[in-house]
Amino acid sequence: MSKFPLISGKKCIKVLEQFGFVVYRQRGSHATLVRENPPNQTTVPLHKELDRGTLKAILRQSGIGVDEFTGKL
């Protein structure tokens, strides 16, 4: 398992969109993304830099591995 990268919330959303997620709604500084197949939902804070724990939770909720995610950066 590789190290978690330090990225922004907007960059995280762009990578998640490559996995089939779309922005469903945004409220304040948080965007909710959904995916139809397989059905899934996650929330991404739109901060300049995501904490590693937050990014780890987003990837766990979305069912994406760290290596898969970093390969799309």
mmCIF file of the N, C-alpha and C atoms, coordinates in Angstrom:
data_MODEL
# 
_entry.id   MODEL 
# 
loop_
_atom_site.group_PDB 
_atom_site.id 
_atom_site.type_symbol 
_atom_site.label_atom_id 
_atom_site.label_alt_id 
_atom_site.label_comp_id 
_atom_site.label_asym_id 
_atom_site.label_entity_id 
_atom_site.label_seq_id 
_atom_site.pdbx_PDB_ins_code 
_atom_site.Cartn_x 
_atom_site.Cartn_y 
_atom_site.Cartn_z 
_atom_site.occupancy 
_atom_site.B_iso_or_equiv 
_atom_site.pdbx_formal_charge 
_atom_site.auth_seq_id 
_atom_site.auth_comp_id 
_atom_site.auth_asym_id 
_atom_site.auth_atom_id 
_atom_site.pdbx_PDB_model_num 
ATOM 1   N N  . MET A 1 1  ? 0.847   -1.172 0.000   1.00 0.00 ? 1  MET A N  1 
ATOM 2   C CA . MET A 1 1  ? 0.000   0.000  0.000   1.00 0.00 ? 1  MET A CA 1 
ATOM 3   C C  . MET A 1 1  ? 0.891   1.233  0.000   1.00 0.00 ? 1  MET A C  1 
ATOM 4   N N  . SER A 1 2  ? 0.591   2.163  -0.872  1.00 0.00 ? 2  SER A N  1 
ATOM 5   C CA . SER A 1 2  ? 1.410   3.358  -0.980  1.00 0.00 ? 2  SER A CA 1 
ATOM 6   C C  . SER A 1 2  ? 0.926   4.427  -0.005  1.00 0.00 ? 2  SER A C  1 
ATOM 7   N N  . LYS A 1 3  ? 1.728   5.452  0.153   1.00 0.00 ? 3  LYS A N  1 
ATOM 8   C CA . LYS A 1 3  ? 1.429   6.551  1.055   1.00 0.00 ? 3  LYS A CA 1 
ATOM 9   C C  . LYS A 1 3  ? 0.297   7.409  0.493   1.00 0.00 ? 3  LYS A C  1 
ATOM 10  N N  . PHE A 1 4  ? -0.526  7.938  1.387   1.00 0.00 ? 4  PHE A N  1 
ATOM 11  C CA . PHE A 1 4  ? -1.620  8.793  0.968   1.00 0.00 ? 4  PHE A CA 1 
ATOM 12  C C  . PHE A 1 4  ? -1.082  10.144 0.493   1.00 0.00 ? 4  PHE A C  1 
ATOM 13  N N  . PRO A 1 5  ? -1.503  10.600 -0.674  1.00 0.00 ? 5  PRO A N  1 
ATOM 14  C CA . PRO A 1 5  ? -1.029  11.892 -1.184  1.00 0.00 ? 5  PRO A CA 1 
ATOM 15  C C  . PRO A 1 5  ? -1.763  13.050 -0.508  1.00 0.00 ? 5  PRO A C  1 
ATOM 16  N N  . LEU A 1 6  ? -1.169  14.207 -0.511  1.00 0.00 ? 6  LEU A N  1 
ATOM 17  C CA . LEU A 1 6  ? -1.825  15.421 -0.040  1.00 0.00 ? 6  LEU A CA 1 
ATOM 18  C C  . LEU A 1 6  ? -2.396  16.137 -1.259  1.00 0.00 ? 6  LEU A C  1 
ATOM 19  N N  . ILE A 1 7  ? -3.720  16.136 -1.358  1.00 0.00 ? 7  ILE A N  1 
ATOM 20  C CA . ILE A 1 7  ? -4.386  16.761 -2.497  1.00 0.00 ? 7  ILE A CA 1 
ATOM 21  C C  . ILE A 1 7  ? -5.521  17.637 -2.002  1.00 0.00 ? 7  ILE A C  1 
ATOM 22  N N  . SER A 1 8  ? -6.047  18.464 -2.885  1.00 0.00 ? 8  SER A N  1 
ATOM 23  C CA . SER A 1 8  ? -7.174  19.327 -2.541  1.00 0.00 ? 8  SER A CA 1 
ATOM 24  C C  . SER A 1 8  ? -8.489  18.565 -2.731  1.00 0.00 ? 8  SER A C  1 
ATOM 25  N N  . GLY A 1 9  ? -9.554  19.133 -2.199  1.00 0.00 ? 9  GLY A N  1 
ATOM 26  C CA . GLY A 1 9  ? -10.871 18.531 -2.360  1.00 0.00 ? 9  GLY A CA 1 
ATOM 27  C C  . GLY A 1 9  ? -11.311 18.510 -3.812  1.00 0.00 ? 9  GLY A C  1 
ATOM 28  N N  . LYS A 1 10 ? -10.995 19.578 -4.552  1.00 0.00 ? 10 LYS A N  1 
ATOM 29  C CA . LYS A 1 10 ? -11.373 19.646 -5.969  1.00 0.00 ? 10 LYS A CA 1 
ATOM 30  C C  . LYS A 1 10 ? -10.648 18.578 -6.780  1.00 0.00 ? 10 LYS A C  1 
ATOM 31  N N  . LYS A 1 11 ? -9.365  18.351 -6.479  1.00 0.00 ? 11 LYS A N  1 
ATOM 32  C CA . LYS A 1 11 ? -8.602  17.312 -7.183  1.00 0.00 ? 11 LYS A CA 1 
ATOM 33  C C  . LYS A 1 11 ? -9.161  15.934 -6.851  1.00 0.00 ? 11 LYS A C  1 
ATOM 34  N N  . CYS A 1 12 ? -9.563  15.730 -5.609  1.00 0.00 ? 12 CYS A N  1 
ATOM 35  C CA . CYS A 1 12 ? -10.157 14.462 -5.196  1.00 0.00 ? 12 CYS A CA 1 
ATOM 36  C C  . CYS A 1 12 ? -11.444 14.197 -5.981  1.00 0.00 ? 12 CYS A C  1 
ATOM 37  N N  . ILE A 1 13 ? -12.251 15.233 -6.156  1.00 0.00 ? 13 ILE A N  1 
ATOM 38  C CA . ILE A 1 13 ? -13.499 15.082 -6.907  1.00 0.00 ? 13 ILE A CA 1 
ATOM 39  C C  . ILE A 1 13 ? -13.207 14.733 -8.360  1.00 0.00 ? 13 ILE A C  1 
ATOM 40  N N  . LYS A 1 14 ? -12.206 15.370 -8.959  1.00 0.00 ? 14 LYS A N  1 
ATOM 41  C CA . LYS A 1 14 ? -11.863 15.073 -10.352 1.00 0.00 ? 14 LYS A CA 1 
ATOM 42  C C  . LYS A 1 14 ? -11.444 13.616 -10.523 1.00 0.00 ? 14 LYS A C  1 
ATOM 43  N N  . VAL A 1 15 ? -10.702 13.085 -9.559  1.00 0.00 ? 15 VAL A N  1 
ATOM 44  C CA . VAL A 1 15 ? -10.278 11.694 -9.640  1.00 0.00 ? 15 VAL A CA 1 
ATOM 45  C C  . VAL A 1 15 ? -11.466 10.763 -9.414  1.00 0.00 ? 15 VAL A C  1 
ATOM 46  N N  . LEU A 1 16 ? -12.338 11.089 -8.466  1.00 0.00 ? 16 LEU A N  1 
ATOM 47  C CA . LEU A 1 16 ? -13.517 10.257 -8.216  1.00 0.00 ? 16 LEU A CA 1 
ATOM 48  C C  . LEU A 1 16 ? -14.447 10.243 -9.422  1.00 0.00 ? 16 LEU A C  1 
ATOM 49  N N  . GLU A 1 17 ? -14.501 11.335 -10.168 1.00 0.00 ? 17 GLU A N  1 
ATOM 50  C CA . GLU A 1 17 ? -15.319 11.366 -11.379 1.00 0.00 ? 17 GLU A CA 1 
ATOM 51  C C  . GLU A 1 17 ? -14.816 10.373 -12.415 1.00 0.00 ? 17 GLU A C  1 
ATOM 52  N N  . GLN A 1 18 ? -13.526 10.077 -12.410 1.00 0.00 ? 18 GLN A N  1 
ATOM 53  C CA . GLN A 1 18 ? -12.976 9.066  -13.322 1.00 0.00 ? 18 GLN A CA 1 
ATOM 54  C C  . GLN A 1 18 ? -13.453 7.664  -12.944 1.00 0.00 ? 18 GLN A C  1 
ATOM 55  N N  . PHE A 1 19 ? -13.902 7.480  -11.715 1.00 0.00 ? 19 PHE A N  1 
ATOM 56  C CA . PHE A 1 19 ? -14.417 6.200  -11.255 1.00 0.00 ? 19 PHE A CA 1 
ATOM 57  C C  . PHE A 1 19 ? -15.941 6.127  -11.350 1.00 0.00 ? 19 PHE A C  1 
ATOM 58  N N  . GLY A 1 20 ? -16.567 7.104  -11.999 1.00 0.00 ? 20 GLY A N  1 
ATOM 59  C CA . GLY A 1 20 ? -18.010 7.063  -12.224 1.00 0.00 ? 20 GLY A CA 1 
ATOM 60  C C  . GLY A 1 20 ? -18.841 7.880  -11.258 1.00 0.00 ? 20 GLY A C  1 
ATOM 61  N N  . PHE A 1 21 ? -18.216 8.607  -10.350 1.00 0.00 ? 21 PHE A N  1 
ATOM 62  C CA . PHE A 1 21 ? -18.962 9.451  -9.421  1.00 0.00 ? 21 PHE A CA 1 
ATOM 63  C C  . PHE A 1 21 ? -19.329 10.762 -10.103 1.00 0.00 ? 21 PHE A C  1 
ATOM 64  N N  . VAL A 1 22 ? -20.462 11.324 -9.709  1.00 0.00 ? 22 VAL A N  1 
ATOM 65  C CA . VAL A 1 22 ? -20.881 12.647 -10.168 1.00 0.00 ? 22 VAL A CA 1 
ATOM 66  C C  . VAL A 1 22 ? -21.280 13.465 -8.945  1.00 0.00 ? 22 VAL A C  1 
ATOM 67  N N  . VAL A 1 23 ? -21.091 14.783 -9.043  1.00 0.00 ? 23 VAL A N  1 
ATOM 68  C CA . VAL A 1 23 ? -21.474 15.659 -7.936  1.00 0.00 ? 23 VAL A CA 1 
ATOM 69  C C  . VAL A 1 23 ? -22.992 15.742 -7.913  1.00 0.00 ? 23 VAL A C  1 
ATOM 70  N N  . TYR A 1 24 ? -23.578 15.269 -6.828  1.00 0.00 ? 24 TYR A N  1 
ATOM 71  C CA . TYR A 1 24 ? -25.032 15.249 -6.670  1.00 0.00 ? 24 TYR A CA 1 
ATOM 72  C C  . TYR A 1 24 ? -25.527 16.586 -6.138  1.00 0.00 ? 24 TYR A C  1 
ATOM 73  N N  . ARG A 1 25 ? -24.810 17.105 -5.136  1.00 0.00 ? 25 ARG A N  1 
ATOM 74  C CA . ARG A 1 25 ? -25.172 18.405 -4.579  1.00 0.00 ? 25 ARG A CA 1 
ATOM 75  C C  . ARG A 1 25 ? -23.991 18.958 -3.798  1.00 0.00 ? 25 ARG A C  1 
ATOM 76  N N  . GLN A 1 26 ? -24.058 20.240 -3.512  1.00 0.00 ? 26 GLN A N  1 
ATOM 77  C CA . GLN A 1 26 ? -23.032 20.887 -2.706  1.00 0.00 ? 26 GLN A CA 1 
ATOM 78  C C  . GLN A 1 26 ? -23.729 21.778 -1.699  1.00 0.00 ? 26 GLN A C  1 
ATOM 79  N N  . ARG A 1 27 ? -23.290 21.681 -0.475  1.00 0.00 ? 27 ARG A N  1 
ATOM 80  C CA . ARG A 1 27 ? -23.837 22.534 0.576   1.00 0.00 ? 27 ARG A CA 1 
ATOM 81  C C  . ARG A 1 27 ? -22.675 23.125 1.352   1.00 0.00 ? 27 ARG A C  1 
ATOM 82  N N  . GLY A 1 28 ? -22.476 24.401 1.185   1.00 0.00 ? 28 GLY A N  1 
ATOM 83  C CA . GLY A 1 28 ? -21.346 25.055 1.828   1.00 0.00 ? 28 GLY A CA 1 
ATOM 84  C C  . GLY A 1 28 ? -20.039 24.559 1.232   1.00 0.00 ? 28 GLY A C  1 
ATOM 85  N N  . SER A 1 29 ? -19.151 24.067 2.092   1.00 0.00 ? 29 SER A N  1 
ATOM 86  C CA . SER A 1 29 ? -17.841 23.633 1.620   1.00 0.00 ? 29 SER A CA 1 
ATOM 87  C C  . SER A 1 29 ? -17.750 22.115 1.472   1.00 0.00 ? 29 SER A C  1 
ATOM 88  N N  . HIS A 1 30 ? -18.894 21.432 1.367   1.00 0.00 ? 30 HIS A N  1 
ATOM 89  C CA . HIS A 1 30 ? -18.893 19.982 1.206   1.00 0.00 ? 30 HIS A CA 1 
ATOM 90  C C  . HIS A 1 30 ? -19.711 19.591 -0.023  1.00 0.00 ? 30 HIS A C  1 
ATOM 91  N N  . ALA A 1 31 ? -19.144 18.702 -0.827  1.00 0.00 ? 31 ALA A N  1 
ATOM 92  C CA . ALA A 1 31 ? -19.838 18.206 -2.023  1.00 0.00 ? 31 ALA A CA 1 
ATOM 93  C C  . ALA A 1 31 ? -20.172 16.735 -1.815  1.00 0.00 ? 31 ALA A C  1 
ATOM 94  N N  . THR A 1 32 ? -21.383 16.352 -2.161  1.00 0.00 ? 32 THR A N  1 
ATOM 95  C CA . THR A 1 32 ? -21.816 14.963 -2.085  1.00 0.00 ? 32 THR A CA 1 
ATOM 96  C C  . THR A 1 32 ? -21.755 14.364 -3.471  1.00 0.00 ? 32 THR A C  1 
ATOM 97  N N  . LEU A 1 33 ? -21.053 13.242 -3.588  1.00 0.00 ? 33 LEU A N  1 
ATOM 98  C CA . LEU A 1 33 ? -20.911 12.556 -4.867  1.00 0.00 ? 33 LEU A CA 1 
ATOM 99  C C  . LEU A 1 33 ? -21.631 11.221 -4.798  1.00 0.00 ? 33 LEU A C  1 
ATOM 100 N N  . VAL A 1 34 ? -22.254 10.838 -5.907  1.00 0.00 ? 34 VAL A N  1 
ATOM 101 C CA . VAL A 1 34 ? -22.946 9.553  -5.982  1.00 0.00 ? 34 VAL A CA 1 
ATOM 102 C C  . VAL A 1 34 ? -22.484 8.802  -7.223  1.00 0.00 ? 34 VAL A C  1 
ATOM 103 N N  . ARG A 1 35 ? -22.652 7.486  -7.155  1.00 0.00 ? 35 ARG A N  1 
ATOM 104 C CA . ARG A 1 35 ? -22.329 6.620  -8.288  1.00 0.00 ? 35 ARG A CA 1 
ATOM 105 C C  . ARG A 1 35 ? -23.478 5.640  -8.437  1.00 0.00 ? 35 ARG A C  1 
ATOM 106 N N  . GLU A 1 36 ? -23.876 5.397  -9.677  1.00 0.00 ? 36 GLU A N  1 
ATOM 107 C CA . GLU A 1 36 ? -25.017 4.518  -9.936  1.00 0.00 ? 36 GLU A CA 1 
ATOM 108 C C  . GLU A 1 36 ? -24.649 3.043  -9.861  1.00 0.00 ? 36 GLU A C  1 
ATOM 109 N N  . ASN A 1 37 ? -23.527 2.668  -10.499 1.00 0.00 ? 37 ASN A N  1 
ATOM 110 C CA . ASN A 1 37 ? -23.214 1.241  -10.580 1.00 0.00 ? 37 ASN A CA 1 
ATOM 111 C C  . ASN A 1 37 ? -21.766 0.998  -10.218 1.00 0.00 ? 37 ASN A C  1 
ATOM 112 N N  . PRO A 1 38 ? -21.436 0.336  -9.142  1.00 0.00 ? 38 PRO A N  1 
ATOM 113 C CA . PRO A 1 38 ? -22.308 -0.071 -8.037  1.00 0.00 ? 38 PRO A CA 1 
ATOM 114 C C  . PRO A 1 38 ? -22.737 1.145  -7.219  1.00 0.00 ? 38 PRO A C  1 
ATOM 115 N N  . PRO A 1 39 ? -23.938 1.111  -6.663  1.00 0.00 ? 39 PRO A N  1 
ATOM 116 C CA . PRO A 1 39 ? -24.456 2.280  -5.950  1.00 0.00 ? 39 PRO A CA 1 
ATOM 117 C C  . PRO A 1 39 ? -23.568 2.647  -4.761  1.00 0.00 ? 39 PRO A C  1 
ATOM 118 N N  . ASN A 1 40 ? -23.258 3.938  -4.671  1.00 0.00 ? 40 ASN A N  1 
ATOM 119 C CA . ASN A 1 40 ? -22.364 4.407  -3.628  1.00 0.00 ? 40 ASN A CA 1 
ATOM 120 C C  . ASN A 1 40 ? -22.519 5.916  -3.467  1.00 0.00 ? 40 ASN A C  1 
ATOM 121 N N  . GLN A 1 41 ? -22.186 6.406  -2.266  1.00 0.00 ? 41 GLN A N  1 
ATOM 122 C CA . GLN A 1 41 ? -22.257 7.843  -1.989  1.00 0.00 ? 41 GLN A CA 1 
ATOM 123 C C  . GLN A 1 41 ? -21.130 8.206  -1.037  1.00 0.00 ? 41 GLN A C  1 
ATOM 124 N N  . THR A 1 42 ? -20.538 9.352  -1.238  1.00 0.00 ? 42 THR A N  1 
ATOM 125 C CA . THR A 1 42 ? -19.506 9.859  -0.344  1.00 0.00 ? 42 THR A CA 1 
ATOM 126 C C  . THR A 1 42 ? -19.526 11.377 -0.363  1.00 0.00 ? 42 THR A C  1 
ATOM 127 N N  . THR A 1 43 ? -18.989 11.979 0.690   1.00 0.00 ? 43 THR A N  1 
ATOM 128 C CA . THR A 1 43 ? -18.931 13.427 0.811   1.00 0.00 ? 43 THR A CA 1 
ATOM 129 C C  . THR A 1 43 ? -17.478 13.866 0.864   1.00 0.00 ? 43 THR A C  1 
ATOM 130 N N  . VAL A 1 44 ? -17.159 14.906 0.087   1.00 0.00 ? 44 VAL A N  1 
ATOM 131 C CA . VAL A 1 44 ? -15.787 15.416 0.013   1.00 0.00 ? 44 VAL A CA 1 
ATOM 132 C C  . VAL A 1 44 ? -15.788 16.878 0.448   1.00 0.00 ? 44 VAL A C  1 
ATOM 133 N N  . PRO A 1 45 ? -14.984 17.223 1.467   1.00 0.00 ? 45 PRO A N  1 
ATOM 134 C CA . PRO A 1 45 ? -14.861 18.638 1.832   1.00 0.00 ? 45 PRO A CA 1 
ATOM 135 C C  . PRO A 1 45 ? -14.007 19.366 0.794   1.00 0.00 ? 45 PRO A C  1 
ATOM 136 N N  . LEU A 1 46 ? -14.386 20.565 0.443   1.00 0.00 ? 46 LEU A N  1 
ATOM 137 C CA . LEU A 1 46 ? -13.683 21.330 -0.586  1.00 0.00 ? 46 LEU A CA 1 
ATOM 138 C C  . LEU A 1 46 ? -12.601 22.203 0.045   1.00 0.00 ? 46 LEU A C  1 
ATOM 139 N N  . HIS A 1 47 ? -11.663 21.556 0.728   1.00 0.00 ? 47 HIS A N  1 
ATOM 140 C CA . HIS A 1 47 ? -10.569 22.266 1.372   1.00 0.00 ? 47 HIS A CA 1 
ATOM 141 C C  . HIS A 1 47 ? -9.360  22.307 0.446   1.00 0.00 ? 47 HIS A C  1 
ATOM 142 N N  . LYS A 1 48 ? -8.424  23.201 0.733   1.00 0.00 ? 48 LYS A N  1 
ATOM 143 C CA . LYS A 1 48 ? -7.218  23.297 -0.089  1.00 0.00 ? 48 LYS A CA 1 
ATOM 144 C C  . LYS A 1 48 ? -6.349  22.062 0.039   1.00 0.00 ? 48 LYS A C  1 
ATOM 145 N N  . GLU A 1 49 ? -6.385  21.438 1.213   1.00 0.00 ? 49 GLU A N  1 
ATOM 146 C CA . GLU A 1 49 ? -5.601  20.231 1.440   1.00 0.00 ? 49 GLU A CA 1 
ATOM 147 C C  . GLU A 1 49 ? -6.396  19.308 2.354   1.00 0.00 ? 49 GLU A C  1 
ATOM 148 N N  . LEU A 1 50 ? -6.661  18.086 1.887   1.00 0.00 ? 50 LEU A N  1 
ATOM 149 C CA . LEU A 1 50 ? -7.398  17.118 2.688   1.00 0.00 ? 50 LEU A CA 1 
ATOM 150 C C  . LEU A 1 50 ? -6.448  16.420 3.650   1.00 0.00 ? 50 LEU A C  1 
ATOM 151 N N  . ASP A 1 51 ? -6.899  16.204 4.882   1.00 0.00 ? 51 ASP A N  1 
ATOM 152 C CA . ASP A 1 51 ? -6.120  15.408 5.822   1.00 0.00 ? 51 ASP A CA 1 
ATOM 153 C C  . ASP A 1 51 ? -6.030  13.985 5.307   1.00 0.00 ? 51 ASP A C  1 
ATOM 154 N N  . ARG A 1 52 ? -4.974  13.301 5.670   1.00 0.00 ? 52 ARG A N  1 
ATOM 155 C CA . ARG A 1 52 ? -4.804  11.922 5.200   1.00 0.00 ? 52 ARG A CA 1 
ATOM 156 C C  . ARG A 1 52 ? -5.906  11.014 5.736   1.00 0.00 ? 52 ARG A C  1 
ATOM 157 N N  . GLY A 1 53 ? -6.336  11.247 6.965   1.00 0.00 ? 53 GLY A N  1 
ATOM 158 C CA . GLY A 1 53 ? -7.417  10.447 7.538   1.00 0.00 ? 53 GLY A CA 1 
ATOM 159 C C  . GLY A 1 53 ? -8.732  10.660 6.810   1.00 0.00 ? 53 GLY A C  1 
ATOM 160 N N  . THR A 1 54 ? -8.978  11.903 6.413   1.00 0.00 ? 54 THR A N  1 
ATOM 161 C CA . THR A 1 54 ? -10.198 12.220 5.657   1.00 0.00 ? 54 THR A CA 1 
ATOM 162 C C  . THR A 1 54 ? -10.165 11.545 4.294   1.00 0.00 ? 54 THR A C  1 
ATOM 163 N N  . LEU A 1 55 ? -9.027  11.607 3.622   1.00 0.00 ? 55 LEU A N  1 
ATOM 164 C CA . LEU A 1 55 ? -8.895  10.968 2.318   1.00 0.00 ? 55 LEU A CA 1 
ATOM 165 C C  . LEU A 1 55 ? -9.040  9.456  2.443   1.00 0.00 ? 55 LEU A C  1 
ATOM 166 N N  . LYS A 1 56 ? -8.485  8.898  3.503   1.00 0.00 ? 56 LYS A N  1 
ATOM 167 C CA . LYS A 1 56 ? -8.602  7.452  3.739   1.00 0.00 ? 56 LYS A CA 1 
ATOM 168 C C  . LYS A 1 56 ? -10.068 7.054  3.929   1.00 0.00 ? 56 LYS A C  1 
ATOM 169 N N  . ALA A 1 57 ? -10.823 7.867  4.654   1.00 0.00 ? 57 ALA A N  1 
ATOM 170 C CA . ALA A 1 57 ? -12.242 7.592  4.868   1.00 0.00 ? 57 ALA A CA 1 
ATOM 171 C C  . ALA A 1 57 ? -13.035 7.710  3.565   1.00 0.00 ? 57 ALA A C  1 
ATOM 172 N N  . ILE A 1 58 ? -12.703 8.707  2.741   1.00 0.00 ? 58 ILE A N  1 
ATOM 173 C CA . ILE A 1 58 ? -13.385 8.886  1.451   1.00 0.00 ? 58 ILE A CA 1 
ATOM 174 C C  . ILE A 1 58 ? -13.148 7.672  0.565   1.00 0.00 ? 58 ILE A C  1 
ATOM 175 N N  . LEU A 1 59 ? -11.908 7.200  0.507   1.00 0.00 ? 59 LEU A N  1 
ATOM 176 C CA . LEU A 1 59 ? -11.590 6.039  -0.327  1.00 0.00 ? 59 LEU A CA 1 
ATOM 177 C C  . LEU A 1 59 ? -12.261 4.778  0.212   1.00 0.00 ? 59 LEU A C  1 
ATOM 178 N N  . ARG A 1 60 ? -12.311 4.626  1.529   1.00 0.00 ? 60 ARG A N  1 
ATOM 179 C CA . ARG A 1 60 ? -12.968 3.458  2.118   1.00 0.00 ? 60 ARG A CA 1 
ATOM 180 C C  . ARG A 1 60 ? -14.462 3.471  1.789   1.00 0.00 ? 60 ARG A C  1 
ATOM 181 N N  . GLN A 1 61 ? -15.100 4.633  1.910   1.00 0.00 ? 61 GLN A N  1 
ATOM 182 C CA . GLN A 1 61 ? -16.523 4.747  1.606   1.00 0.00 ? 61 GLN A CA 1 
ATOM 183 C C  . GLN A 1 61 ? -16.817 4.495  0.136   1.00 0.00 ? 61 GLN A C  1 
ATOM 184 N N  . SER A 1 62 ? -15.910 4.913  -0.729  1.00 0.00 ? 62 SER A N  1 
ATOM 185 C CA . SER A 1 62 ? -16.147 4.776  -2.161  1.00 0.00 ? 62 SER A CA 1 
ATOM 186 C C  . SER A 1 62 ? -15.711 3.421  -2.699  1.00 0.00 ? 62 SER A C  1 
ATOM 187 N N  . GLY A 1 63 ? -14.987 2.643  -1.908  1.00 0.00 ? 63 GLY A N  1 
ATOM 188 C CA . GLY A 1 63 ? -14.571 1.313  -2.351  1.00 0.00 ? 63 GLY A CA 1 
ATOM 189 C C  . GLY A 1 63 ? -13.414 1.338  -3.331  1.00 0.00 ? 63 GLY A C  1 
ATOM 190 N N  . ILE A 1 64 ? -12.571 2.362  -3.249  1.00 0.00 ? 64 ILE A N  1 
ATOM 191 C CA . ILE A 1 64 ? -11.432 2.511  -4.158  1.00 0.00 ? 64 ILE A CA 1 
ATOM 192 C C  . ILE A 1 64 ? -10.151 2.325  -3.358  1.00 0.00 ? 64 ILE A C  1 
ATOM 193 N N  . GLY A 1 65 ? -9.227  1.568  -3.897  1.00 0.00 ? 65 GLY A N  1 
ATOM 194 C CA . GLY A 1 65 ? -7.944  1.351  -3.244  1.00 0.00 ? 65 GLY A CA 1 
ATOM 195 C C  . GLY A 1 65 ? -7.016  2.532  -3.433  1.00 0.00 ? 65 GLY A C  1 
ATOM 196 N N  . VAL A 1 66 ? -6.045  2.645  -2.552  1.00 0.00 ? 66 VAL A N  1 
ATOM 197 C CA . VAL A 1 66 ? -5.097  3.758  -2.607  1.00 0.00 ? 66 VAL A CA 1 
ATOM 198 C C  . VAL A 1 66 ? -4.293  3.712  -3.904  1.00 0.00 ? 66 VAL A C  1 
ATOM 199 N N  . ASP A 1 67 ? -3.853  2.525  -4.286  1.00 0.00 ? 67 ASP A N  1 
ATOM 200 C CA . ASP A 1 67 ? -3.053  2.391  -5.510  1.00 0.00 ? 67 ASP A CA 1 
ATOM 201 C C  . ASP A 1 67 ? -3.870  2.764  -6.746  1.00 0.00 ? 67 ASP A C  1 
ATOM 202 N N  . GLU A 1 68 ? -5.150  2.355  -6.765  1.00 0.00 ? 68 GLU A N  1 
ATOM 203 C CA . GLU A 1 68 ? -6.021  2.730  -7.889  1.00 0.00 ? 68 GLU A CA 1 
ATOM 204 C C  . GLU A 1 68 ? -6.176  4.255  -7.952  1.00 0.00 ? 68 GLU A C  1 
ATOM 205 N N  . PHE A 1 69 ? -6.381  4.853  -6.790  1.00 0.00 ? 69 PHE A N  1 
ATOM 206 C CA . PHE A 1 69 ? -6.606  6.292  -6.704  1.00 0.00 ? 69 PHE A CA 1 
ATOM 207 C C  . PHE A 1 69 ? -5.372  7.063  -7.144  1.00 0.00 ? 69 PHE A C  1 
ATOM 208 N N  . THR A 1 70 ? -4.219  6.687  -6.611  1.00 0.00 ? 70 THR A N  1 
ATOM 209 C CA . THR A 1 70 ? -2.990  7.409  -6.969  1.00 0.00 ? 70 THR A CA 1 
ATOM 210 C C  . THR A 1 70 ? -2.593  7.179  -8.418  1.00 0.00 ? 70 THR A C  1 
ATOM 211 N N  . GLY A 1 71 ? -3.030  6.077  -9.004  1.00 0.00 ? 71 GLY A N  1 
ATOM 212 C CA . GLY A 1 71 ? -2.746  5.839  -10.419 1.00 0.00 ? 71 GLY A CA 1 
ATOM 213 C C  . GLY A 1 71 ? -3.486  6.790  -11.345 1.00 0.00 ? 71 GLY A C  1 
ATOM 214 N N  . LYS A 1 72 ? -4.579  7.357  -10.874 1.00 0.00 ? 72 LYS A N  1 
ATOM 215 C CA . LYS A 1 72 ? -5.386  8.288  -11.683 1.00 0.00 ? 72 LYS A CA 1 
ATOM 216 C C  . LYS A 1 72 ? -4.997  9.741  -11.474 1.00 0.00 ? 72 LYS A C  1 
ATOM 217 N N  . LEU A 1 73 ? -4.091  10.019 -10.522 1.00 0.00 ? 73 LEU A N  1 
ATOM 218 C CA . LEU A 1 73 ? -3.716  11.411 -10.239 1.00 0.00 ? 73 LEU A CA 1 
ATOM 219 C C  . LEU A 1 73 ? -3.005  12.043 -11.386 1.00 0.00 ? 73 LEU A C  1 
# 
